[in-house]
Amino acid sequence: MNHRCKEKVRHDELRSPIGQAAYAYYSHWMKAQKHTPPTIDTFGESKFFPAFYKFATRATKVHIPNVNRFIEVMVESNKVPPVLWCRDSIYSMYLKSYDASVPPVVQFDESRAELEQLASELQVGLVDAFAAAPIDRLEDLIKKRKLSHWFLLASAKFRAFLLALPAADKARLATALNADAAMVRISQEPELFAEFNAATRELGL
């Protein structure tokens, strides 16, 4: 690809919704460090553009809760560089911070209530709600954190349901869950997760 083609690709990426989001995240990152953000065109020519474009793509795909807070945590946590922000270990670090504002117990209880409502709408028992719900609906609820990994991954029924799905559907839900990062976070709270396991068993899940 020649230089002119690369410039055209970069220009198109910068003007896309993902590119615009990347610039917004970059601007917030700069402000969090007490710096004045440059213009969007200067950003597009900077070494930071690829990392922020990649991060904006991921943030959109997995619906990172409160992206601006994520960026602030990265700055507060020894200034984690943007090139590392898409790593599962970094996201699990953010989940720990997120759990401080929305405790896992609250996330679990809200997820249980959400699944009960879903089962009622579908006119099925709680244990059958996963299989009865359209994949699009489950994916949306997970992305919006209405069904939390603390609840879903504690459920043997959900884990079995997930494993039995066609590969494409399994990938969609695993991506929405950010499953690898969630498992890292869960491993940091084994006693709490054991309690959630027991609670889902009592629900028949």
C-alpha positions as CSV (number, residue, x, y, z in Angstrom):
1,M,0.0,0.0,0.0
2,N,1.6,3.3,-1.0
3,H,1.7,6.4,1.1
4,R,-1.3,8.1,-0.5
5,C,-3.4,5.0,0.0
6,K,-2.4,4.8,3.7
7,E,-3.4,8.5,4.1
8,K,-6.8,7.8,2.5
9,V,-7.4,4.8,4.8
10,R,-6.4,6.8,7.9
11,H,-8.6,9.7,6.8
12,D,-11.6,7.4,6.3
13,E,-11.0,5.7,9.6
14,L,-10.8,9.0,11.4
15,R,-14.1,10.3,10.0
16,S,-15.9,7.0,10.8
17,P,-18.0,6.6,14.0
18,I,-15.2,4.5,15.5
19,G,-12.7,7.2,14.6
20,Q,-14.8,9.9,16.1
21,A,-15.2,7.8,19.3
22,A,-11.4,7.2,19.3
23,Y,-10.8,11.0,19.2
24,A,-13.3,11.5,22.1
25,Y,-11.5,8.9,24.2
26,Y,-8.1,10.3,23.3
27,S,-9.4,13.8,24.3
28,H,-10.6,12.5,27.6
29,W,-7.3,10.7,28.2
30,M,-5.4,13.9,27.6
31,K,-7.7,15.9,29.9
32,A,-7.4,13.3,32.6
33,Q,-3.6,14.0,32.5
34,K,-4.2,17.7,32.6
35,H,-3.2,18.2,29.0
36,T,-5.1,20.1,26.2
37,P,-6.2,17.8,23.4
38,P,-4.9,18.6,19.9
39,T,-7.2,18.9,16.9
40,I,-8.7,15.7,15.5
41,D,-6.5,16.0,12.4
42,T,-3.4,16.2,14.6
43,F,-4.6,13.1,16.5
44,G,-5.1,11.3,13.2
45,E,-1.5,11.8,12.3
46,S,-0.2,10.9,15.8
47,K,1.3,7.6,17.0
48,F,-1.7,7.3,19.4
49,F,-4.3,6.9,16.6
50,P,-3.9,3.1,16.1
51,A,-4.1,2.3,19.8
52,F,-7.2,4.5,20.3
53,Y,-8.9,3.2,17.2
54,K,-8.4,-0.3,18.3
55,F,-9.7,0.5,21.8
56,A,-12.7,2.3,20.4
57,T,-13.5,-0.7,18.3
58,R,-13.3,-3.0,21.4
59,A,-15.3,-0.6,23.6
60,T,-18.1,-0.7,21.1
61,K,-18.0,-4.4,20.6
62,V,-18.1,-5.4,24.3
63,H,-19.9,-2.3,25.6
64,I,-17.3,-1.4,28.3
65,P,-19.4,0.2,31.1
66,N,-18.6,3.9,31.6
67,V,-15.7,4.2,29.2
68,N,-14.6,7.6,30.5
69,R,-14.2,6.0,33.9
70,F,-12.1,3.2,32.4
71,I,-9.8,5.9,30.9
72,E,-9.5,7.6,34.3
73,V,-8.7,4.3,36.0
74,M,-5.9,3.8,33.4
75,V,-4.4,7.2,34.2
76,E,-4.8,6.6,38.0
77,S,-3.3,3.1,37.8
78,N,0.3,4.2,37.2
79,K,-0.6,5.6,33.8
80,V,-1.3,2.3,31.9
81,P,-0.5,3.2,28.3
82,P,-3.3,3.0,25.7
83,V,-1.5,0.3,23.7
84,L,-2.3,-2.1,26.6
85,W,-6.0,-1.2,27.1
86,C,-7.4,-4.1,25.0
87,R,-5.7,-6.8,27.1
88,D,-7.9,-9.0,29.2
89,S,-5.7,-8.5,32.3
90,I,-6.2,-4.7,32.0
91,Y,-10.0,-5.0,31.5
92,S,-10.2,-7.3,34.6
93,M,-8.4,-4.6,36.5
94,Y,-11.1,-2.2,35.4
95,L,-13.8,-4.6,36.4
96,K,-12.4,-4.6,39.9
97,S,-12.7,-0.9,40.0
98,Y,-16.2,-1.1,38.5
99,D,-17.2,-3.6,41.2
100,A,-16.3,-1.0,43.8
101,S,-19.0,1.3,42.5
102,V,-21.5,-1.5,41.6
103,P,-20.8,-4.3,44.1
104,P,-20.9,-7.9,42.7
105,V,-23.8,-8.8,45.1
106,V,-25.8,-6.0,43.6
107,Q,-24.9,-7.1,40.1
108,F,-25.9,-10.7,41.0
109,D,-29.3,-9.7,42.5
110,E,-30.1,-7.4,39.5
111,S,-29.2,-10.1,37.1
112,R,-31.5,-12.6,38.9
113,A,-34.4,-10.1,38.7
114,E,-33.7,-9.5,35.0
115,L,-33.7,-13.2,34.3
116,E,-37.0,-13.7,36.2
117,Q,-38.5,-10.9,34.2
118,L,-37.3,-12.4,31.0
119,A,-38.7,-15.8,31.9
120,S,-42.0,-14.3,32.7
121,E,-42.1,-12.5,29.3
122,L,-41.2,-15.7,27.5
123,Q,-43.7,-17.7,29.7
124,V,-41.1,-20.3,30.6
125,G,-39.5,-21.4,33.9
126,L,-36.4,-19.7,35.1
127,V,-34.3,-22.7,34.2
128,D,-35.5,-22.6,30.5
129,A,-35.1,-18.8,30.0
130,F,-31.6,-19.1,28.4
131,A,-32.7,-21.5,25.8
132,A,-36.0,-19.8,25.1
133,A,-34.5,-16.3,24.7
134,P,-33.3,-15.1,21.2
135,I,-29.5,-14.8,21.1
136,D,-29.8,-11.2,20.1
137,R,-31.8,-10.5,23.3
138,L,-29.3,-12.3,25.6
139,E,-26.4,-10.5,23.9
140,D,-28.0,-7.1,24.4
141,L,-28.8,-7.8,28.1
142,I,-25.2,-8.9,28.7
143,K,-23.7,-5.9,26.9
144,K,-25.9,-3.6,29.0
145,R,-24.7,-5.4,32.1
146,K,-28.3,-6.3,33.0
147,L,-27.1,-9.9,33.0
148,S,-23.7,-9.8,34.8
149,H,-20.8,-12.3,34.5
150,W,-21.0,-12.7,38.3
151,F,-24.5,-14.3,37.8
152,L,-24.1,-16.0,34.5
153,L,-20.7,-17.7,35.0
154,A,-21.9,-18.9,38.4
155,S,-24.8,-20.7,36.8
156,A,-24.0,-24.3,35.7
157,K,-27.1,-24.1,33.4
158,F,-25.8,-21.1,31.6
159,R,-22.3,-22.5,31.2
160,A,-23.8,-25.7,29.7
161,F,-26.1,-23.6,27.5
162,L,-23.2,-21.6,26.3
163,L,-21.0,-24.6,25.5
164,A,-23.8,-26.2,23.5
165,L,-24.4,-23.2,21.3
166,P,-23.3,-23.1,17.6
167,A,-19.8,-21.6,17.4
168,A,-21.0,-18.2,16.0
169,D,-23.5,-17.7,18.8
170,K,-21.1,-18.9,21.4
171,A,-18.5,-16.4,20.2
172,R,-21.1,-13.6,20.3
173,L,-22.1,-14.2,23.9
174,A,-18.5,-14.9,25.1
175,T,-17.4,-11.6,23.5
176,A,-20.3,-9.7,25.1
177,L,-19.3,-11.2,28.4
178,N,-15.7,-10.5,27.8
179,A,-15.4,-14.0,29.3
180,D,-11.6,-14.3,29.7
181,A,-11.3,-11.0,31.5
182,A,-14.4,-11.9,33.6
183,M,-12.8,-15.2,34.7
184,V,-9.6,-13.4,35.7
185,R,-11.7,-11.0,37.9
186,I,-13.8,-13.9,39.3
187,S,-10.6,-15.8,40.3
188,Q,-9.7,-12.9,42.6
189,E,-12.9,-13.5,44.7
190,P,-13.1,-17.3,45.1
191,E,-15.2,-17.2,48.3
192,L,-17.7,-14.7,46.9
193,F,-18.0,-16.7,43.6
194,A,-18.6,-19.9,45.6
195,E,-21.5,-18.1,47.3
196,F,-22.9,-17.1,44.0
197,N,-22.5,-20.8,42.8
198,A,-24.6,-21.9,45.8
199,A,-27.2,-19.2,45.2
200,T,-27.7,-20.2,41.5
201,R,-28.0,-23.9,42.5
202,E,-30.8,-22.9,44.9
203,L,-32.5,-21.3,41.9
204,G,-32.2,-24.5,39.9
205,L,-29.6,-22.8,37.7
